[in-house]
Amino acid sequence: MANNVEVKEIKYTAKDFASDQEVRWCPGCGDYSILAQVQRTFPEIIDRPKENIVWVSGIGCSSRFPYYMNTYGFHGIHGRAPAIATGVKLANPNLSVWVASGDGDLLSIGGNHFIHACRKNIDLKILMFNNRIYGLTKGQYSPTSERGKVTKTTPYGSIDYPFNPPMLALGAEASFIARSIDRHPKHLQEMIRRAGLHKGTAFIEIFQNCNIFNDGAFSLLTEKDTKDDHVLELIHGQPMVFGKNKDKGIKLDGLTPMVVDLTSGKYSKDDLWVHDEFDPNPARTAILAMFDETPGFPTPIGVFRQIIKETYDEGMFRQIEEVKKKKGEGELEKILFSGNVWEVN
């Protein structure tokens, strides 16, 4: 007898991903934009019931995120979001697992969990809200605060060297590394979409303005009069061009990058570095990651690198199936009571 049950295609809107909880961030916080872009993008990339989506967070302003998404969520403890998310994904590989974290949460106490999630290539999507400050605890310097930053815990200026998040993710071998900005909504939507479609650890650094404790930290990259001359949008297969009039470019001389003037008559677009996000050579990605720390260079946004390789969860379940074929189904009780066991009286 034929099964005539009608299967309806899942079609969501942004409102379907908004929970009934009051959003409680400071007025003007960049987190509002990030939340809005996630909710606007999810209908395009989610191919499963909302019940199969999980948001995991640690501690911080960004970690309120699961409350505001109408999906399953887990508000974890400080820095442990990648570890909790790893457990969720391995327990149920059919779930789409996302992490919301901040620069303090993810790169300070959570740094070890972050680099190992990247190294293992677990199929997680990690969004790091980088405002270069501790916001929830009222304005201490963070692992991404610039040297010389005056805060409540560095009254004479920070002497720490800050982390470079894309470089850290690259060193830990994340298979997808991207960057966007809270005030570039269309670009941020595209990065979220790209991360959602990637298979493996997808890391997005999002420059996010904290208008209470670090207002204007990224003003050169967001203000109308300056952003075009200070932001380089990476587009796969396209030469690296920037500037208000698209009159500047990046030329790569061996492994030495140069900013060139396209109006000088000496250089044309044919001389420029063509971005290849699938470049197998991590050295060129590392050069890109250092741009915003190099005087005179623009800050790159977009997909820095994407490589395709087996995820940890795929490898684990593949291994389980291979062992089953060789040795059959295991018995938990037999394992627990075998080998070196003893009784305590």
N, C-alpha and C positions, 0 to 999 in steps of 0.2 A: 504494500500500500504506500503510495507516494506521500511524502511529507510536504504539506502545503502551507506550513508555517511561514508567514511573511517576515523577512528580516529587514528591518528599517535601517537605512543609513544614518549614522550618527552625525548630526549637524548642530554645532554649538555656536553661540555668540559670546562676545566678551562678558556680557552680564551673567552668563551661566557659570563663569569662574569667579564671580564676586561673592564673597560670603556675606552673612548678615551682621558681621561684627563691625563696630565703629572703628574706622582707621584712625589710629592715635599716634601720629608722628607730628613733629612740630610743623606749623604752617610754613609752607615754602620749602620743605625738605625735598631733596631730590629723590627720596624713596618713593614718593607718590608717582613720579614719572615712571620709575622702573616697574612698579606694580601695574600701572596702566598699560605699559607696553607688553608685559607678559600676558595680561588678560586679553589684549587685542590680538596677540599673535597665536595664542593657544588654539583657537578655532581652526587655524590653518594647518597646524602640525599634529594635533592630537587625533589619533586614529583608534582610540579605545574609549570605553566608558570612563567617566570622571573618577569612578571608584578605583580605577587602576592607575591613578596618578598620586604620587606622594611627594610632599615638600618637607624637607628636613632642615632644621636650623640649629644654631648654637645659642650664643648669648650676645646681645647687642641690639641696636635699633633695627638693623636689617633682619634680625631673628624674629621679629613679630610677623614676618611674611606669611608663615603657614596659617595664621589666624584669618588672614584677609583673602586667602584663596579657597574657593569652594571645592576643595579636593580633600583627600586625607592629608594629615600633617603631623609632624612630630617636633615639638620644641625641646631640643636637647640641652645639654650642659655645655659650658664654655669650651669651644674648640673641637668638640667631638662630632660635629655634624657629618664630616666625611666618613667617620668610622660607623656611625649609626646608619647612614645611608648605604654603606657597603653591606651591612647586615641585612637591611631591608631588601636590597637587590638580589643578594644571594639566596635569601629565603624564598623569594618569589620573583624569578627573572622576567615574568610577564608584566611587572610594574614599570611605569615610567617614573624614574626617581630623580628629583631635583633638589639642589642644595642652595639655600640662601645664607650668605655669610658676609661678614665685614672684614676689613683689613686687619683689625685687631684680633678678631675671633679666629680667622682662618690662618693668619700668618704668624701669630704669636704663640699662644698655648696650643693652637690647632695646627701649627706648622708641620709637625711630624705626620699627623693623619693626612694632611693635604698632599704632601709629597709622595706618600705611599699609595694613596688613591690614584694619583697620576701615574706612578710607576707600574701599578698593577693593570692599568687601563680598564678599570671597572666602568660599566656603562652608566655613568652618572653625568648630570649636567650641573656644573658648579658656577653659580653667579656670585662674584665677589664685589660687594659695594665698597669702593675705595674712596673714602673722604679724607684720608690721611690724618685721622684724629680718632680718639675714643669719644664717641658722642654720648652714649647712654650713661657713662660714668662721669660725664661733665668735663671733657676737654683735656685729657692727658695725651701726650704724644704717642704715636702708634708705630708699628714696624715699617710703615711707608711714609712717615713724616719726614720732610726734607731736613738736611743738616742745618742747624742754626734756628730751628723752629722753637719759638718761645711758647710754652704751655704751662699749665699748673704744675707739672712734674719736671719741666725743664725751664725754670724761670730765667736762666742765662743762655738759653739756646741749646738744642739737642746736639750732642756730639756723636750720635749714632749715624752709621751709614744706612740708609733705608734699603729695604728690599726692592728689587725690580721684579714685580709679579710675573710678567711674561717670561723673563729670563729664568726665574725660579721654576715655572711650569715646564719650560723647555728642558732645563737640566734634569727634571724629574721624569721627562719623556711623556708628558701629556700628549695625546694624539690629536687634540684640537685646542688651539690657543687663539683667543680673539680679544679685542678691546673695543669698548664703545663709551658713550657719554650720555648721562641722564638727559641732557638738554638737546640731544640729537635724536628725537623719537623715532623717526623713520629708520635711521641707521641702527638704532638699538633693536627695533623690531626685527630687522634683517639678521642681526647677530643671534638673537634668541631663536629665530627660525632655523638658522644654519646649525646651531648647537643642538637643537631638538632633533634634527634629522641625522646627526652624526652618531655613529655607533662606537662608543668608547667614552673615555673621560673627556668631556668638553668643558673647557675653562674659559669664562668670560670675565675679564676685568672691566668694571664699569666705574668710570670717574663720576662721583656723586657728590654734589655740593651739600655741605653741612652749614646751613645759613646761621646757625647759632654759635658754633665753636670754631668753624674754619671757613667762613664765608668768602667766596671768591677765589678759592684755591685753584680753580681751573678756569678763571675768567678769560685768560688769553685764548683758551680753546672754545669758548662759548659766546663771547661778545661779538656782535655783528662786525665791528670795525677791526677786529684782530684775528678772528678764528680762521679765516681763509689763508692767512700767511703763517699760521702756526699749526695747522692740522693737515696731515697727509692721509688721505683715504686710500687704503690698500684695496685694489681691485685685481682679481686674478686675471693674468694675461694682458694687463694694461701697464704702460709705462708710468713711473711714479712722478706725477705732476701735481703741483700745488700752487698756492698764491691766489690773490684776489682776482687776477686776470689770467690765471693758469700760465704764468710766465716763469715759473721756477720748476726745477726738476732735480731728481737724484740720479747721479751717474755713479756706477760702481767701477772703480779702477782696481782690478784684482779683488782684494777684499777690503779696499779702502773706499768708503762712500764720499761723494762730493756733492755739494749743492751748487747747481749751475744756473746761469741766467739764460733763458731761452730767447731773450730779445737781443742778445749780444751779437748774434750772427755766427758765433763760434760753435754753438751746440743746437741740435734739434731734438725732437722727440725720439728719433731713431737712435740717438746716443744714450738714452736713459735706461736705467735698470727696469726691466719688466718683471712685475711681481708674479711669483709662482708659489702659491700656497701649498702645493704638493711637492715642493723642492725637497729631495731626500737629504740635502746637505744642511745640517742644523746650524752651521757657521753663519750662513746668510740670514737665518732667522734671528740669531744672536745679534747680528749687526743691526737689524731692524729694532730689536728690543732696546738697544742702547741709544737710539736716536734722541729720545726726549731727555737724555742725560748729557747730550753733546751740544755745546753752544752753537747756535746758528742753524740747528736742524729742527725740522717740524716733528710733532708728536704723531706717530702712526696710530690709526684706528682701523678696524676691520679684522679679517682673518689673517693672523700671522703665519700659521702653519696648520696643515691637516694631513694626517697620514692614516692609512687603513691597516689595522692589524687585529689579531684575535683579542677579544676582551677577556678579562679574568673570568667573568661569569660563564662565557661560552666555553672557555678552556676547562673550567671546573666540571661543568655538566658533560662535556665531551669525555673527560677522563672517567667520570662515574659510569657512563655507558660502556666505555671500553673495558673497564674492570668487571662490569656485570656480565659481559659476553664471555670473559675468560673464567671468572670464578663464580658467577651466579649472584643471586641476591644475598646480601649479608644479613646477619641477625644481630640486632643491637644487644640483646641480652647476652648472647654468646660472647660478643666482644667485651662487654663490661666485666664478665666473670672469667675471662681467660688471661693467661700470662701471669704476671706477678701480682697476686692478690693476697690480702690478709684480713683477718677479722680482729676487731678491737673489742675486748670484753670489759 
